[in-house]
Amino acid sequence: MKTGRILRILAVAVILTLAMVLIPATPALALPEITLSPTCGSVGTRVTVTGTGFESFKGTDISIFFDNIEIANSPLTISGSGTFTTDFEIPDDTETGMTYVRVRTILGGEARKSFIVEEPEIRLDTSEGAVGTMVAIEGKGFYAGGTVDLYYYRNGSRVNVGDRVAGPTGEFTYTLAIPDSSAGEHKIKGEDTLDNSAEVSFEVIPAITVSPSSGAIGGELTVSGTGFGGESDVTIYFNNIMMAEDTANKYGSFEVTFNVPTLESGTYGIEADDDEYNRAEATFTVAVGASLDPAAGFAGIPVIVSGVGFKAGTFVTITYDGLEVATAIPGSNGDFSATFIVPDSTGGNHVITITDGTNTATVFFAMETEAPLASVLLLPEDDTKTGAAANFDWEDVTDPSGVTYTLQVATRDNFAASYLVLEKAGLIASEYAIAEGEELEPSSKEASHYWRVKAVDGASNEGEWSDVSSFYVGSSFTLPDTVRKVLIGLAIAGAGFLGFWMGRRTAYSRRV
């Protein structure tokens, strides 16, 4: 017995000695490991499996399983590097949830990693809003690379609102404008080609829009509503005053038009209520406004200016291109009427400004742009002689804006500035007599004077020049007024002396 105990001690010592020799000589090997890319996705997702640390199994086969089913690329032979890479596609019949990828060696060892098969899901960036709201939809868990159809449910039916191709792991994004639909919850659903589906709810809330958002008293105002009860009765109020009624269509939409009531300028609430207790609000700003009657015409005509929304009892000033033409005092509702005469001004649009110092309105008056006709020359007749103090006459030209005339006399028929001897603008009458100091120089038939006339209306529209006519000026001698008066006085004195002398001579003859 003592001998057996000694033998056991010696055996242990030998084993320990061998272990101390052998352990330092054996290199440390890394444990086999696998990684997955990606680690989650839907059916159809292609998964890459990468293995490292399989040096101990080089030259041997390994088997790869997904959800306990061997993949198509299995088994694989481990190379000398101890690594491998392969891929596979998540099968169509895979259940959602967590499953595993397993790599088994010939010795029965196993390395594994989890993979999450995502369930179809869609999410919205907002869960409520009015018709027309832009909603971002994010989906995942659909068939990778397959088409996802999107549906919107309303009035017991569904409408296909678009589609998207799912990404490599079954994800997609889509932006949807909420279609016309009545108030309440509406389902949005996504479906792929494998009948994978997911849905989410969106709540449509009532809303109204006002067009325009501001305007003058009496102007047309359109209120459009969406998201009310289907075929419900809707009442519209302006500043708590009932203005209109309508019936929404089956999708809860309506549109009514009415005139802005008489109120002072300011911002007022507009409300729409239906008989299903749906309600929406908006605002409208009553602004000052003005109109002209007529809004187009001629210089010199009367124009009526009407204004609304101005401060009651204040002083309103009306200007035409900055020139004050009228004033008025609005009544209790801020309305007024005033008349002014259109001043002479150029053809085209002119700014009429109405202001009470706080509120201002602008309208436009369109001045006529039609030029007057050309005149016909009368005197002097063509190619005739006249005196240095000639008289000119031509036919009248009529125009709604009134006319003035421009007369030109020149020594050449081109009427160049260097040849002009007389130019008169703004003549009211259709005639002109040469004034003292304007006498024309003598001319001959071969070197005549030439004259022409054109009409200009009150809107500064210039007519065509008349035809050109010629005349020549005869020689004349004209004494100065002082000399003429002296000679007249001498003639009178001479006549008196002659009469006196003749009287005495007659008396003397009788005495003899």
C-alpha positions in Angstrom: 0.0 0.0 0.0 2.8 2.3 0.8 4.4 1.4 -2.5 1.2 2.3 -4.4 1.0 5.7 -2.8 4.5 6.5 -3.8 3.8 5.5 -7.4 0.8 7.9 -7.5 2.8 10.8 -6.3 5.5 10.1 -8.9 2.8 10.0 -11.7 1.4 13.4 -10.6 4.9 14.9 -10.6 5.6 13.7 -14.1 2.3 15.1 -15.4 2.9 18.4 -13.8 6.5 18.5 -15.2 5.2 17.7 -18.7 2.5 20.4 -18.4 5.0 23.0 -17.5 7.1 22.1 -20.5 4.2 21.8 -23.0 2.0 24.8 -22.0 4.5 27.6 -22.8 5.2 26.0 -26.2 1.5 26.0 -27.3 0.4 29.4 -28.9 -2.8 31.0 -27.6 -5.7 30.8 -30.2 -8.5 33.4 -30.5 -12.0 32.0 -30.0 -14.1 31.7 -33.2 -16.5 34.6 -33.8 -19.0 35.8 -36.4 -20.5 39.2 -37.3 -23.6 40.1 -39.2 -24.3 43.0 -41.5 -27.0 44.2 -41.1 -28.1 42.9 -37.8 -31.8 43.6 -38.5 -34.1 43.9 -41.5 -37.1 42.5 -43.2 -37.7 39.4 -45.3 -35.7 39.8 -48.5 -32.8 41.5 -46.7 -29.4 40.2 -47.8 -27.2 39.5 -44.7 -23.4 39.2 -44.9 -21.8 36.7 -42.4 -18.2 37.2 -41.6 -16.2 34.7 -39.5 -12.8 35.1 -37.7 -10.7 33.0 -35.4 -11.4 29.7 -37.2 -7.6 28.9 -37.6 -7.9 25.7 -35.6 -10.4 24.4 -38.2 -8.6 25.3 -41.4 -9.2 22.8 -44.1 -12.4 21.6 -42.5 -16.0 22.3 -43.3 -18.3 24.5 -41.3 -22.1 24.6 -41.6 -24.1 27.9 -41.4 -27.8 28.0 -40.3 -30.4 30.8 -40.1 -33.4 30.1 -37.9 -32.2 26.5 -37.7 -32.3 26.1 -41.5 -29.0 25.7 -43.4 -28.4 28.4 -45.9 -27.7 27.8 -49.6 -24.0 28.6 -49.4 -23.4 26.0 -46.6 -21.1 24.1 -45.9 -17.9 26.2 -46.3 -14.3 25.1 -46.1 -12.2 27.2 -43.8 -9.1 28.7 -45.5 -5.7 28.9 -44.0 -6.4 32.4 -42.6 -9.1 31.1 -40.4 -11.7 33.6 -41.9 -14.6 33.4 -44.2 -17.4 35.6 -45.7 -20.7 34.6 -47.2 -24.2 36.0 -47.5 -27.8 34.9 -47.7 -31.3 36.4 -48.0 -33.9 36.3 -45.3 -36.5 33.9 -46.5 -40.0 35.0 -47.3 -41.7 32.7 -44.7 -39.5 33.9 -41.8 -41.4 34.9 -38.7 -40.8 38.3 -37.3 -38.8 38.7 -34.1 -35.4 37.6 -32.9 -33.7 34.6 -34.5 -30.1 33.4 -34.8 -27.3 32.8 -37.3 -25.3 29.7 -36.2 -21.9 28.5 -37.4 -21.2 24.8 -36.4 -17.7 23.1 -36.7 -17.0 19.4 -37.3 -16.2 19.0 -33.6 -19.7 20.2 -32.7 -18.7 23.7 -31.5 -20.9 26.6 -32.4 -20.7 30.4 -32.8 -23.9 32.5 -33.1 -25.3 36.0 -33.5 -28.8 37.2 -33.2 -30.7 38.8 -36.1 -34.0 40.7 -35.7 -36.6 40.2 -38.4 -38.6 43.5 -38.3 -42.3 43.6 -38.4 -43.9 45.9 -41.0 -44.5 49.3 -39.4 -45.3 52.8 -40.6 -45.0 56.0 -38.6 -46.1 59.6 -39.3 -44.3 62.8 -38.3 -47.6 64.3 -37.3 -50.8 62.5 -36.4 -53.3 65.3 -37.0 -53.9 68.3 -39.3 -56.1 69.9 -41.9 -56.7 68.6 -45.4 -53.6 69.3 -47.5 -51.2 68.9 -44.5 -47.9 67.4 -45.8 -47.2 64.3 -43.8 -43.9 62.4 -43.8 -44.4 58.7 -43.7 -41.5 56.4 -42.6 -41.9 52.6 -43.1 -39.8 49.6 -42.2 -40.1 45.8 -42.1 -41.5 45.5 -45.7 -40.2 43.2 -48.4 -36.7 44.5 -49.2 -36.5 45.8 -52.8 -40.3 45.3 -53.2 -42.9 47.9 -54.0 -45.0 49.3 -51.1 -48.4 50.7 -52.0 -49.9 53.4 -49.8 -53.6 53.8 -49.2 -55.7 56.5 -47.6 -59.1 55.5 -46.2 -62.2 57.8 -46.5 -65.9 57.4 -46.7 -65.7 53.6 -46.5 -63.3 53.2 -49.4 -59.5 53.5 -49.9 -57.5 55.6 -52.3 -54.1 54.7 -53.6 -52.1 57.8 -52.8 -48.7 56.5 -54.0 -46.0 53.9 -53.8 -42.4 53.4 -52.9 -39.7 50.8 -53.5 -38.5 49.5 -50.1 -34.7 49.8 -49.4 -32.2 46.9 -48.8 -33.5 46.3 -45.3 -37.2 47.0 -46.1 -37.4 50.7 -45.2 -39.0 53.6 -47.2 -40.1 57.2 -46.8 -43.0 59.0 -48.5 -44.6 62.5 -48.2 -48.3 62.6 -48.5 -50.7 65.6 -48.8 -53.8 64.6 -46.9 -56.7 64.3 -49.4 -60.1 65.8 -49.1 -61.8 64.0 -46.2 -64.3 64.6 -43.5 -63.4 65.3 -39.8 -62.1 62.5 -37.7 -59.7 59.5 -37.8 -58.6 58.2 -41.2 -56.4 55.1 -41.7 -53.2 55.2 -43.8 -52.0 51.8 -44.8 -48.9 50.3 -46.5 -48.9 47.0 -48.3 -46.1 45.1 -50.2 -46.1 42.4 -52.8 -45.9 39.7 -50.1 -49.0 41.0 -48.4 -47.0 42.4 -45.6 -48.9 45.5 -44.3 -49.0 48.1 -41.6 -51.3 50.9 -40.8 -51.6 54.1 -38.7 -54.3 56.7 -38.1 -54.4 60.4 -39.0 -57.0 62.7 -37.5 -58.4 65.3 -39.9 -59.3 68.6 -38.2 -61.6 71.3 -39.6 -60.0 74.3 -41.2 -61.1 77.4 -43.2 -59.2 79.7 -45.5 -60.2 83.3 -46.4 -59.5 84.8 -49.8 -58.5 87.5 -49.9 -57.3 87.9 -46.3 -58.0 91.6 -46.3 -60.1 94.0 -48.3 -62.5 96.9 -48.3 -66.1 97.1 -47.2 -68.4 95.7 -49.8 -65.7 93.6 -51.5 -66.2 89.9 -52.3 -64.9 87.5 -49.7 -64.6 83.7 -50.3 -64.5 81.3 -47.3 -63.4 77.7 -48.2 -63.6 74.9 -45.6 -62.2 71.4 -45.4 -62.4 68.6 -42.8 -66.0 69.3 -41.7 -68.7 66.7 -41.4 -69.6 65.0 -44.6 -72.8 66.6 -46.0 -73.2 68.6 -42.9 -74.9 72.0 -42.7 -72.3 74.8 -42.2 -72.9 78.4 -41.0 -70.4 81.2 -41.5 -70.1 84.2 -39.1 -68.2 87.4 -39.6 -67.5 89.2 -36.3 -70.4 87.1 -34.9 -72.7 88.2 -37.6 -74.2 85.3 -39.6 -73.2 85.9 -43.2 -73.8 82.7 -45.1 -74.9 79.0 -45.0 -73.8 76.1 -47.0 -73.8 72.2 -47.1 -70.5 70.5 -47.1 -69.9 67.7 -49.7 -69.4 64.1 -48.7 -65.7 64.8 -47.9 -66.6 67.7 -45.6 -65.6 70.6 -48.0 -67.5 73.7 -48.9 -67.0 77.2 -50.4 -69.1 80.3 -50.0 -68.8 83.9 -51.2 -70.3 87.0 -49.6 -69.6 90.8 -49.3 -67.6 92.3 -46.5 -70.0 94.0 -44.1 -69.8 97.7 -43.2 -67.3 98.0 -40.3 -64.5 100.2 -39.4 -61.0 99.2 -40.5 -59.5 96.5 -38.3 -59.0 92.7 -38.0 -62.1 90.6 -37.4 -62.8 86.9 -36.7 -64.5 84.6 -39.2 -66.0 81.3 -37.9 -67.5 78.3 -39.5 -69.6 75.8 -37.5 -71.4 72.7 -38.7 -74.2 70.6 -37.2 -71.8 67.9 -36.1 -70.0 70.4 -33.7 -67.0 70.8 -36.0 -65.6 74.4 -35.9 -62.8 76.4 -37.5 -61.7 80.0 -37.3 -59.7 82.5 -39.5 -59.3 86.3 -39.6 -60.0 89.0 -42.1 -58.7 92.6 -42.1 -61.1 95.3 -43.1 -58.9 97.8 -45.0 -59.8 101.2 -46.3 -60.9 101.2 -49.9 -61.8 103.7 -52.6 -63.3 103.7 -56.1 -63.6 106.3 -58.9 -66.6 107.0 -61.1 -65.5 107.1 -63.9 -62.1 105.6 -63.5 -61.0 106.7 -67.0 -61.7 109.7 -69.2 -60.5 113.2 -70.1 -59.1 116.3 -68.6 -61.7 118.6 -67.2 -64.4 116.0 -66.4 -65.9 115.6 -62.9 -64.9 112.3 -61.0 -66.7 111.0 -57.9 -64.4 109.4 -55.3 -66.0 107.0 -52.9 -64.2 105.7 -49.8 -64.9 103.1 -47.1 -63.2 102.1 -43.9 -61.8 105.5 -43.0 -62.0 107.1 -39.5 -65.4 108.5 -38.9 -65.5 112.3 -38.6 -61.9 112.8 -39.6 -60.6 115.0 -42.4 -59.8 113.1 -45.6 -57.6 114.6 -48.3 -57.7 113.5 -51.9 -54.8 114.2 -54.2 -54.2 113.7 -57.9 -50.5 113.0 -58.6 -49.8 114.8 -55.3 -52.0 117.8 -56.1 -54.8 118.3 -53.7 -58.1 118.2 -55.6 -60.8 117.5 -52.9 -61.5 116.9 -49.2 -64.2 115.0 -47.4 -65.3 113.9 -43.9 -66.4 110.2 -43.5 -69.6 109.3 -41.9 -70.2 107.0 -38.9 -69.3 103.9 -40.9 -66.1 105.5 -42.3 -67.6 106.0 -45.8 -67.6 109.2 -47.9 -68.1 110.6 -51.4 -66.4 113.6 -53.0 -66.1 115.1 -56.5 -63.1 116.7 -58.2 -62.3 118.0 -61.7 -59.6 116.1 -63.5 -56.7 118.5 -64.1 -54.7 118.8 -67.3 -52.2 115.9 -67.2 -50.5 113.5 -69.5 -52.2 110.5 -71.0 -51.9 107.2 -69.0 -52.5 106.2 -65.4 -52.5 108.8 -62.6 -52.4 108.1 -58.8 -55.3 109.2 -56.7 -54.4 109.0 -53.0 -57.0 109.2 -50.3 -55.8 109.5 -46.7 -57.1 110.4 -43.2 -53.6 110.6 -41.8 -53.7 107.1 -40.6 -55.4 105.0 -43.3 -54.5 105.5 -46.9 -56.0 104.1 -50.1 -54.8 104.4 -53.7 -56.7 104.2 -56.9 -55.8 105.1 -60.5 -57.4 107.3 -63.1 -56.6 106.5 -66.7 -56.2 109.6 -68.7 -57.1 109.3 -72.4 -54.2 108.9 -74.8 -55.8 109.6 -78.2 -54.2 112.6 -79.9 -56.4 115.3 -81.5 -56.8 115.6 -85.3 -54.7 117.8 -87.5 -56.1 121.2 -88.4 -56.7 122.7 -91.8 -55.1 126.1 -92.6 -57.3 128.9 -93.8 -55.5 132.3 -94.0 -53.2 133.4 -95.5 -54.0 131.2 -98.5 -51.2 129.2 -100.0 -48.8 131.2 -102.2 -50.4 134.6 -101.6 -49.1 137.9 -100.5 -49.6 139.4 -97.0 -48.3 142.2 -94.9 -45.6 142.1 -92.3 -48.3 142.1 -89.6 -50.0 139.0 -91.0 -53.1 137.4 -89.6 -53.3 133.6 -89.4 -56.4 131.6 -89.2 -57.2 127.8 -89.2 -60.1 125.5 -88.6 -61.0 124.6 -85.0 -60.0 121.2 -83.6 -62.3 119.6 -80.9 -61.2 117.1 -78.2 -62.9 116.0 -75.0 -59.8 117.2 -73.0 -59.8 120.6 -74.7 -57.1 121.8 -77.0 -54.5 124.5 -77.4 -52.5 125.2 -80.6 -48.9 125.6 -81.6 -48.1 127.9 -84.6 -44.8 127.9 -86.4 -43.6 130.3 -89.2 -40.3 129.6 -90.9 -38.3 130.6 -94.0 -37.7 126.9 -94.9 -40.4 124.3 -95.2 -38.4 121.9 -93.0 -39.0 124.2 -90.0 -35.6 123.6 -88.6 -34.9 125.7 -85.5 -32.4 127.9 -87.4 -35.2 128.9 -89.9 -38.0 129.5 -87.4 -39.0 133.2 -87.3 -42.1 132.7 -85.1 -43.4 130.0 -82.8 -46.4 130.4 -80.5 -47.5 127.6 -78.2 -50.5 127.3 -75.9 -52.8 129.4 -78.2 -56.4 129.1 -77.1 -58.1 130.5 -80.3 -57.7 129.1 -83.8 -56.2 132.3 -85.1 -53.3 134.6 -84.4 -52.4 138.2 -85.4 -48.8 139.3 -85.6 -48.2 141.6 -82.7 -46.1 144.7 -82.6 -42.4 143.8 -82.7 -43.1 140.5 -84.4 -43.5 141.9 -87.9 -42.3 139.6 -90.6 -39.4 140.5 -92.9 -40.3 141.0 -96.6 -40.0 137.9 -98.8 -40.6 137.1 -102.4 -42.6 134.5 -104.2 -39.4 132.6 -104.9 -38.3 132.8 -101.3 -41.5 132.4 -99.4 -42.5 132.1 -95.8 -44.0 128.8 -94.6 -46.4 128.1 -91.8 -48.1 125.2 -90.0 -50.2 124.4 -86.9 -50.8 121.5 -84.6 -53.3 120.8 -81.8 -52.3 119.7 -78.3 -55.1 118.4 -75.9 -55.4 118.7 -72.2 -53.8 115.3 -71.7 -50.7 116.5 -73.5 -51.4 114.3 -76.5 -50.0 116.1 -79.5 -51.8 115.9 -82.9 -50.1 115.8 -86.2 -48.9 119.0 -87.8 -51.2 120.4 -90.4 -50.2 120.5 -94.1 -47.6 123.3 -94.8 -48.8 126.5 -96.5 -46.6 129.2 -98.0 -47.0 133.0 -98.4 -44.7 136.0 -99.1 -44.5 139.3 -97.4 -44.7 142.5 -99.5 -42.3 145.5 -98.9 -43.8 148.1 -96.6 -42.7 151.2 -94.8 -44.1 151.9 -91.5 -43.5 155.2 -89.6 -42.9 155.1 -85.9 -45.9 156.1 -83.9 -44.3 159.4 -82.7 -43.5 160.5 -86.2 -46.9 159.5 -87.4 -48.6 161.5 -84.7 -46.5 164.6 -85.5 -47.3 164.4 -89.2 -51.0 164.0 -88.4 -50.8 167.1 -86.2 -49.1 169.1 -88.9 -51.7 168.0 -91.4 -54.5 169.2 -89.2 -52.8 172.5 -88.5 -52.1 173.0 -92.2 -55.7 172.3 -93.1 -56.8 174.8 -90.5 -54.5 177.5 -91.8 -55.6 176.8 -95.4 -59.2 177.2 -94.3 -58.5 180.4 -92.5 -56.6 181.8 -95.4 -59.3 180.9 -97.9 -61.9 182.5 -95.6 -60.1 185.8 -95.5 -59.5 185.8 -99.2 -63.2 185.3 -99.9 -64.1 188.1 -97.5 -61.7 190.5 -99.2 -63.1 189.7 -102.6 -66.6 190.6 -101.5 -65.5 194.0 -100.2 -63.9 194.9 -103.4 
